[in-house]
């Protein structure tokens, strides 16, 4: 049987599924429930010095729906409201009850050497397995000069990583922001500063929109709003891009996240270079119980593909990701029409006519492809409501 166990930086993971640092890891009691259900570990909701106050806005969540399905989520939630002592005691409790579970302390502090080193020294004395440095929260914290304000600056990111590594007695992961022009530059900067591992991605900064009837923001805090962190399925392509780019530039372990809703999503992240994955939004929408089908699905997939473990799947996507200049340019992938399935609605013809190429025609009741005009773009197969078109070379 394939195993879901893995080892990262000397830490044994019973499975690669971790709860991300977020509301699902805001309470020790909640993490206790999650561990009993089978989660392999948890990254605690970001802990700060006790004098860094967290005052929340309300409401602070909004969703983006495709008909009845939630495809995106935005939040302006801040960090943990609990004291350092609460977390120190909680880590000890959880480790005593669940010695095989991985616990990672997510931390954040002002850009001050003593503040960062003090919090690290405190958690050195707990049984937490590692640290995650939150350099990437995109709302609230940047206004204080921390969070994403750190993670978008390679020099500051490296400096704080150095401060932490001077005193840390546990592996140090740095959580990276996608809200940068070159995520690999930040990854390389913290790697040069001796980070042990990387985590990517944090949420994507966004604005969910307006109610056009009232012209008030969808995330309406007494008529005002602010930019928030977007997550859920809509950001998965960004997360996969970032993880694969980081993997191509670094050999450090990567904890991958961003829009993971199923075992299939997790498998894609591992194939893109992640050593383990973190999940947040899907848990917030459907609860800790999603872990059961994730575990079963990933194990079945590994066995079906003949992989002994997740390390056998890791990096497989990198084999097929290349530069545009290296992609095959000929022969073209022309549309193949299944005339039995085709409903003769003409949508593909209209779209092709209005999207540059004018290569499709409805001729005597059948869709005809003019190969002299067709560029093989593939758009027609995605707009066909009957699924009657596929593109083949």
Buried (B, 14 or more C-beta within 10 A) or exposed (E): EBBBBBEBBEBEBBBBBBBBBBBBBBBBEBBBBBBEEBBBBBBBBBBBBEEBEBEEBEEBBBBBEEEEEBBBBBBBBBBBEBEBEBBBEBBBBBBEEBEEBBBBBBBBBBBEBEBBBBBBEBBBEBBBBBBBBBBBBBBBBBEBEBBBBBBBBBEBBBBBBBBBBEBBEBBBBBBBBBBBEEBBEBBBBBBEBBBBBBBBBBBBBBBBEEEEEEEBBBBBBEEEBBBBBBBBBBBBEBBBBBBBBBBEBBEBBBBBBBBBBBBEBBBBBBBBBBBBBBBBBBBBEEEBEBBEEBBEBBBEBBEEEEBEBBBBBBBBBBEEBEEEEEEEEEEBBBBEBEEEEBEEBEBBBEBBBEEEBEBBBBEEEEBEBEEEEBEBBBBBBEEBEBEBBBBEE
